[in-house]
Amino acid sequence: MAIRAEHEIHQRRLGRNVGLGLVLIGFVALVYFLTIAKVTSPKPNTLPASEQTQ
């Protein structure tokens, strides 16, 4: 069985897959860093105004 040359459609599909993979990695990184920022931010004061000390 002879080794066949790669068809043009395979090259285009590889390019699309790499692009989509990079977009997905970027989205996961964005969600990760937003989650870290949300978890590490100080909590707002949630007491009612009548119970807050001055």
C-alpha positions in Angstrom: 0.0 0.0 0.0 1.5 3.3 -1.1 1.6 6.3 1.2 -0.8 8.9 -0.2 -0.2 12.6 -0.2 -2.3 14.6 2.2 -5.3 16.1 0.5 -6.1 19.8 0.6 -9.2 19.3 2.7 -7.1 17.7 5.5 -4.9 20.8 5.6 -7.9 23.1 5.9 -9.5 20.9 8.5 -6.3 20.8 10.5 -6.2 24.6 10.4 -9.8 24.9 11.6 -9.2 22.4 14.4 -6.1 24.3 15.6 -8.0 27.6 15.5 -11.0 26.2 17.4 -8.7 24.6 19.9 -7.0 28.0 20.6 -10.4 29.7 21.0 -11.5 27.0 23.5 -8.3 27.3 25.5 -8.7 31.1 25.6 -12.3 30.7 26.8 -11.3 28.3 29.5 -8.5 30.6 30.6 -10.9 33.5 30.7 -13.4 31.7 32.8 -10.6 30.4 35.1 -9.2 33.8 35.8 -12.6 35.4 36.2 -13.4 32.7 38.8 -10.1 33.3 40.6 -10.8 37.1 40.7 -14.3 36.6 42.0 -13.2 34.2 44.7 -10.3 36.3 46.0 -12.2 39.6 45.9 -13.2 41.0 49.3 -16.8 40.3 50.3 -19.2 43.3 50.3 -20.9 44.3 53.5 -24.2 42.4 53.4 -25.6 43.6 56.7 -28.8 45.7 56.7 -28.2 49.4 57.2 -29.8 49.3 60.7 -27.3 46.6 61.9 -24.1 48.3 60.5 -21.8 49.9 63.0 -20.4 53.3 62.3 
